[in-house]
Amino acid sequence: MIKLRDLQYLDAVARHQHFGRAAEACFVSQPTLSGQIMKLEEQLGLALFERHRKRVLLTPAGEALIARARAVLRAADDFESSARALSAPLSGDFQLGLIPTVAPYLLPHIMAPLGRELPDINFYLHEDQTHVLLQQLDEGKLDVVILSWLDSIEHVERYQLYREPLVLAAPRDQPLAKLKQAALSDLDGQAVLTLEDGHCLRDETLDYCFTAGAKEDPRFQATSLETLRYMVASGLGMTLMPQLAVRLADEQQGLRYVPFRKPVPSREICLLVRPNYSRMAAVRAMVSTIRQAMIGALV
């Protein structure tokens, strides 16, 4: 009979493409892991890996079976989580993923309230780009993710937390920086600095800018909002900035934030969870706590 441990070894070798690193990840010796893989191959009557000097690769049979193996491992994890949820629904470890344009600006508002309302949950925080977080959510590595909603996202349950306005960030001596309020049409013909590919805020910014007649500044793509902030403060261009990322002290550094008049560009920040997730009591408590914490944070 195939054991879950055998499937865990199979998954580890497929991920690391190396028996030694896979053994380290599984906290066993390399001979133990290699021997169990060989036994599994003998049991199935199939070669699952091609062994090379520097790495191992899945065979076609291995490729065909690895997805099923991972589905079994996810089901086992869900079974264990369901059991824990029945005995103590608001306790235990919780893996929370956030995108980089949300994490540093949202977490200061919500971690203390979450700690008060859910004192028996240990939150582990993970920051990555949208496509990585969605993959890890699907694989069961994350319990929930918080990100900016995109219509292309599928196969998740979605809970809106808040809608965040975007503001214009411009150098202090730029004509648009002298406005009390800007209109999207004011961006017509302007070049706008953006984040690099992979950030959903980049796509949202470009959607608004292209609609307004603006274009992307081709000279630079930033890896973070903080880099964009300093680029604008240095007089190298303008950008759209989420309101939670606005710092009033920046105006002393040559940067001005200008709110938009209606229709205000914005993004929808959501909490996403897998369908049929077992710890929904914890998710509902999280959503309620975050929504309450954000009342008054965005004006």
C-alpha positions as CSV (number, residue, x, y, z in Angstrom):
1,M,0.0,0.0,0.0
2,I,1.3,3.5,-0.9
3,K,1.9,5.7,2.1
4,L,1.5,9.5,2.4
5,R,5.1,9.7,3.3
6,D,6.0,8.1,-0.1
7,L,4.0,10.8,-1.9
8,Q,5.7,13.5,0.2
9,Y,9.1,12.2,-0.9
10,L,7.9,12.1,-4.5
11,D,6.7,15.7,-4.3
12,A,9.9,16.8,-2.7
13,V,12.2,15.3,-5.3
14,A,10.0,16.7,-8.1
15,R,10.2,20.2,-6.6
16,H,14.0,20.2,-5.8
17,Q,15.1,18.0,-8.8
18,H,17.8,16.7,-6.4
19,F,17.7,13.8,-4.0
20,G,20.0,15.5,-1.4
21,R,18.0,18.7,-1.2
22,A,14.7,16.8,-1.2
23,A,16.0,14.7,1.7
24,E,16.9,17.8,3.7
25,A,13.5,19.3,3.1
26,C,11.9,16.1,4.4
27,F,14.3,15.8,7.4
28,V,15.5,12.3,6.4
29,S,18.8,11.0,5.1
30,Q,19.4,10.8,1.4
31,P,19.7,7.0,1.4
32,T,16.3,6.7,3.2
33,L,14.6,9.0,0.7
34,S,16.3,7.4,-2.4
35,G,15.4,3.9,-1.1
36,Q,11.7,4.8,-0.6
37,I,11.5,6.3,-4.1
38,M,13.0,3.1,-5.6
39,K,10.5,1.0,-3.6
40,L,7.7,3.2,-4.9
41,E,8.9,2.8,-8.5
42,E,9.1,-1.0,-8.0
43,Q,5.6,-1.1,-6.5
44,L,4.1,0.9,-9.4
45,G,6.2,-0.9,-12.0
46,L,7.1,2.6,-13.4
47,A,10.2,4.7,-13.6
48,L,9.2,8.1,-12.1
49,F,12.5,9.9,-12.4
50,E,15.4,10.2,-14.8
51,R,18.6,10.2,-12.7
52,H,21.4,12.6,-14.0
53,R,24.6,13.6,-12.3
54,K,23.5,17.0,-11.2
55,R,19.7,16.7,-11.1
56,V,16.8,14.4,-11.5
57,L,13.8,14.9,-13.9
58,L,10.3,13.5,-13.9
59,T,9.7,10.9,-16.6
60,P,6.4,11.1,-18.6
61,A,4.9,8.7,-16.1
62,G,6.2,10.8,-13.2
63,E,4.7,13.9,-14.8
64,A,1.3,12.1,-15.2
65,L,1.2,11.0,-11.5
66,I,2.7,14.0,-9.7
67,A,-0.5,16.1,-10.0
68,R,-2.5,13.2,-8.5
69,A,0.0,12.8,-5.7
70,R,-0.2,16.4,-4.8
71,A,-4.0,16.3,-4.9
72,V,-3.8,13.4,-2.4
73,L,-1.5,15.4,-0.1
74,R,-3.8,18.4,-0.2
75,A,-6.7,16.2,0.7
76,A,-4.8,14.8,3.6
77,D,-3.9,18.3,4.8
78,D,-7.5,19.4,4.4
79,F,-8.6,16.4,6.5
80,E,-6.2,17.3,9.2
81,S,-7.3,20.9,9.1
82,S,-10.9,20.0,9.3
83,A,-10.3,17.9,12.4
84,R,-8.4,20.8,14.0
85,A,-11.2,23.2,13.0
86,L,-13.9,21.0,14.7
87,S,-12.0,20.9,18.0
88,A,-10.7,24.5,18.1
89,P,-11.9,26.5,15.1
90,L,-10.3,29.8,16.2
91,S,-6.8,28.5,17.1
92,G,-3.7,27.0,15.5
93,D,-1.3,28.2,12.8
94,F,-2.6,30.3,9.9
95,Q,-0.6,31.1,6.7
96,L,-1.6,34.5,5.3
97,G,-0.2,35.7,2.0
98,L,-0.2,39.4,0.9
99,I,1.0,41.2,-2.2
100,P,3.9,43.7,-1.8
101,T,1.8,46.8,-2.7
102,V,-0.6,45.9,0.2
103,A,1.4,44.2,2.9
104,P,3.6,47.0,4.4
105,Y,0.7,49.5,4.4
106,L,-2.2,47.3,5.5
107,L,-0.5,45.1,8.2
108,P,0.1,48.0,10.7
109,H,-3.7,48.6,10.7
110,I,-4.8,45.0,11.1
111,M,-2.3,42.9,13.1
112,A,-3.1,44.3,16.5
113,P,-6.8,44.0,16.0
114,L,-6.4,40.4,14.7
115,G,-4.2,39.6,17.7
116,R,-6.9,40.9,20.1
117,E,-9.9,39.2,18.3
118,L,-8.1,35.9,17.5
119,P,-5.5,35.5,20.3
120,D,-5.2,31.7,19.8
121,I,-4.3,31.9,16.1
122,N,-0.6,32.1,15.2
123,F,-0.4,34.2,12.0
124,Y,2.5,33.5,9.6
125,L,2.9,36.2,7.0
126,H,4.1,35.7,3.4
127,E,4.7,38.4,0.8
128,D,4.8,37.7,-2.9
129,Q,3.4,38.6,-6.2
130,T,-0.2,37.7,-7.1
131,H,0.5,34.7,-9.4
132,V,2.7,33.1,-6.8
133,L,0.3,33.6,-3.9
134,L,-2.6,32.2,-6.0
135,Q,-0.6,29.1,-6.8
136,Q,0.4,28.6,-3.2
137,L,-3.2,29.1,-2.1
138,D,-4.3,26.4,-4.6
139,E,-1.6,24.1,-3.4
140,G,-2.7,24.5,0.2
141,K,0.5,26.2,1.3
142,L,-1.4,29.3,2.2
143,D,-4.8,29.5,4.1
144,V,-5.9,32.8,2.7
145,V,-4.4,35.6,0.6
146,I,-5.1,39.3,0.5
147,L,-4.6,41.1,-2.8
148,S,-6.1,43.5,-5.3
149,W,-8.9,41.8,-7.2
150,L,-8.4,41.0,-10.9
151,D,-11.3,39.8,-13.1
152,S,-9.0,37.0,-14.4
153,I,-8.8,35.3,-11.0
154,E,-10.8,32.0,-10.9
155,H,-11.7,29.2,-8.6
156,V,-11.6,31.1,-5.3
157,E,-14.1,32.5,-2.8
158,R,-13.8,36.3,-2.5
159,Y,-14.5,38.6,0.4
160,Q,-14.1,42.4,-0.2
161,L,-12.2,44.1,2.6
162,Y,-12.2,47.7,1.3
163,R,-11.9,49.8,-1.8
164,E,-8.7,51.8,-1.9
165,P,-8.5,55.1,-3.9
166,L,-5.4,55.8,-5.9
167,V,-3.9,59.3,-5.8
168,L,-1.5,61.1,-8.1
169,A,2.1,61.3,-6.9
170,A,4.0,64.1,-8.7
171,P,7.2,66.1,-8.1
172,R,6.4,69.4,-6.3
173,D,7.3,71.6,-9.2
174,Q,5.2,69.7,-11.7
175,P,2.1,71.7,-12.8
176,L,-0.3,68.9,-11.8
177,A,1.1,68.9,-8.3
178,K,-0.3,72.4,-7.7
179,L,-3.9,71.2,-8.1
180,K,-6.2,70.6,-5.2
181,Q,-7.8,67.8,-7.1
182,A,-6.9,66.1,-10.3
183,A,-9.1,64.6,-13.0
184,L,-8.1,61.5,-14.9
185,S,-8.3,63.6,-18.0
186,D,-5.4,65.7,-16.7
187,L,-3.1,62.7,-17.4
188,D,-3.8,63.0,-21.1
189,G,-0.4,63.0,-22.9
190,Q,1.6,62.5,-19.6
191,A,4.2,59.7,-19.1
192,V,3.6,57.7,-15.9
193,L,6.2,55.6,-14.0
194,T,5.0,52.1,-13.2
195,L,6.0,48.9,-11.4
196,E,7.6,46.0,-13.2
197,D,5.6,43.1,-14.7
198,G,4.0,40.8,-12.2
199,H,2.5,43.5,-9.9
200,C,-1.3,43.8,-10.3
201,L,-1.0,47.5,-9.4
202,R,1.0,48.0,-12.6
203,D,-1.9,46.6,-14.7
204,E,-4.5,48.7,-12.8
205,T,-2.4,51.8,-13.2
206,L,-1.9,51.3,-16.9
207,D,-5.6,50.6,-17.4
208,Y,-6.5,54.0,-15.9
209,C,-3.7,55.8,-17.6
210,F,-4.3,54.4,-21.0
211,T,-8.0,55.2,-20.7
212,A,-7.1,58.8,-19.8
213,G,-4.7,59.1,-22.7
214,A,-1.5,58.8,-20.7
215,K,1.4,56.5,-21.6
216,E,3.9,54.4,-19.7
217,D,7.3,56.1,-19.0
218,P,9.7,53.6,-20.8
219,R,12.8,54.7,-18.9
220,F,12.2,52.8,-15.7
221,Q,10.1,50.1,-14.1
222,A,10.2,49.8,-10.3
223,T,10.4,46.7,-8.2
224,S,8.5,48.3,-5.3
225,L,6.2,51.2,-4.4
226,E,9.1,52.6,-2.3
227,T,11.3,52.8,-5.3
228,L,8.6,54.6,-7.2
229,R,8.1,57.0,-4.4
230,Y,11.8,58.0,-4.4
231,M,11.8,58.3,-8.2
232,V,9.0,60.7,-8.1
233,A,10.5,62.7,-5.2
234,S,13.7,63.0,-7.3
235,G,11.7,64.7,-10.0
236,L,12.0,61.8,-12.5
237,G,8.2,61.5,-13.2
238,M,4.8,60.9,-11.8
239,T,2.8,57.8,-10.8
240,L,-0.4,56.6,-9.2
241,M,-0.1,55.6,-5.5
242,P,-2.5,53.6,-3.3
243,Q,-3.9,55.9,-0.6
244,L,-2.6,53.7,2.3
245,A,0.9,54.2,1.0
246,V,0.6,58.1,1.2
247,R,3.0,59.7,3.7
248,L,2.4,63.3,4.5
249,A,6.1,63.7,5.4
250,D,7.0,63.1,1.8
251,E,5.9,66.6,0.9
252,Q,9.0,67.9,2.6
253,Q,11.1,65.8,0.2
254,G,9.8,67.3,-3.0
255,L,6.8,65.0,-3.6
256,R,3.1,66.0,-3.7
257,Y,0.0,63.8,-3.5
258,V,-3.1,65.0,-5.3
259,P,-6.4,63.2,-4.8
260,F,-8.7,62.6,-7.9
261,R,-12.1,64.0,-8.2
262,K,-14.9,61.6,-9.2
263,P,-14.7,59.2,-10.9
264,V,-11.9,58.3,-8.5
265,P,-9.5,55.5,-9.7
266,S,-9.3,52.8,-7.1
267,R,-8.6,49.1,-6.5
268,E,-10.6,46.5,-4.6
269,I,-8.7,44.7,-1.9
270,C,-10.0,41.3,-1.2
271,L,-9.4,38.2,1.0
272,L,-9.4,35.0,-1.1
273,V,-9.9,31.5,0.1
274,R,-10.2,28.1,-1.6
275,P,-13.7,26.7,-2.2
276,N,-14.8,24.3,0.6
277,Y,-12.0,25.5,2.9
278,S,-12.3,23.8,6.3
279,R,-11.6,26.7,8.7
280,M,-14.3,29.2,7.6
281,A,-15.1,30.3,11.1
282,A,-11.5,31.7,11.3
283,V,-11.9,33.3,7.9
284,R,-15.2,35.0,8.7
285,A,-13.7,36.3,12.0
286,M,-10.7,37.7,10.0
287,V,-12.8,39.4,7.4
288,S,-15.0,41.0,10.1
289,T,-12.0,42.2,12.1
290,I,-10.2,43.6,9.1
291,R,-13.3,45.4,7.8
292,Q,-13.8,47.0,11.2
293,A,-10.1,48.0,11.5
294,M,-10.2,49.7,8.1
295,I,-13.2,51.9,8.9
296,G,-11.8,55.5,9.0
297,A,-8.4,54.4,7.6
298,L,-9.5,55.5,4.1
299,V,-11.1,58.9,3.8
